[in-house]
């Protein structure tokens, strides 16, 4: 095959034209004849192979060019950032020098010499580097804590839907650290992500009650599928049934909140419902007496009523529920998880 460039010279004047020509060119089989020691050897290069090789070369070259450009831009941005930091240090240094230079001779012995200013500027720079190293070290600790908190959420039995309800209710409160984190140059990138995740996980876990409503108790019925004590049919028990072991029948709020229901219910008997923060509610049923009314603000020291046998009940006990966004969750798992997290936090310096 004879190769002539004449017809293509007009297309090869620019790089895009050259690339396009190589890409769309109609390749033909090439046969090479090589003479070696009087012997002739024949080599065939198929057109398809030529086309694939040429297009692969174009793609690889393009990738390399783009990579070089990206690295160049990244390096430029890092250089600009470093230059800004240097200028900031220089401005601090010049301001200190200027302040000292403007002092009177009488006051100058109370100021700093130029040599001391240089030392001060170096100290500021060293402190900046120390803070950055501390932030990086702290990020590792926060990341490890996040893994632990996530495992505790799994243990609590909370579904993703319930966790999102708590997080959304927290976000609606209008308080967020995200803007502050992003505004701080030391708290950007991975650090900001880990701190934001940590705060989100803590909000979920701290929204959960960490104590039971009765002291010295035992469970007579657990959360989940069970046979109804009256009908004998299987049904989903949305809470736990508790009895006092010492005769102390006081029922306490499991978390600070507001009373949204305090009345006699046909099935639950004397019932109190408390609304807590971030979409969490607690329900106390079958009580003998109600000591709070709708609208009351209560703490964990307030007695809501006494264990009783009102409503549809088979004996003296307290039916206790925890709900998130209206969905019942397992009180035993939730409270056990919240207690564990609080114990860990209390041990931290």
ABEGO torsion letter per residue (X at the ends): XBBBAAAAAAAAABAAAAAAAAAABBBBBBBBBBBBGGBBBBBBBBAAAAAAAAAAAAAAAAAAAAAAAAAAAAAAAAAAAAAAAAAAAAAAAAAAAAAAAABBAAAAAABBBAAAAAAAAAAAAAAAAAAAAAAAAAAAAAAAAAAAAAAAAAAAGBBAAAAAAAAAAAAAAGBBAAAAAAABAAABEAAAAAAAAAAAAAAAAAABBABBABBGBBBABBBEBBBBAAAGBBBBBABBBBBBAAGBABBBBABBBBBABBBBBAAAEBBBBBBBBGGBBBBBBGBABBABBBGBBBBAABBAEBBBABEBBAEBBBBBBBBBGGBBBBAAAAAAAAAAAAAAAAABX
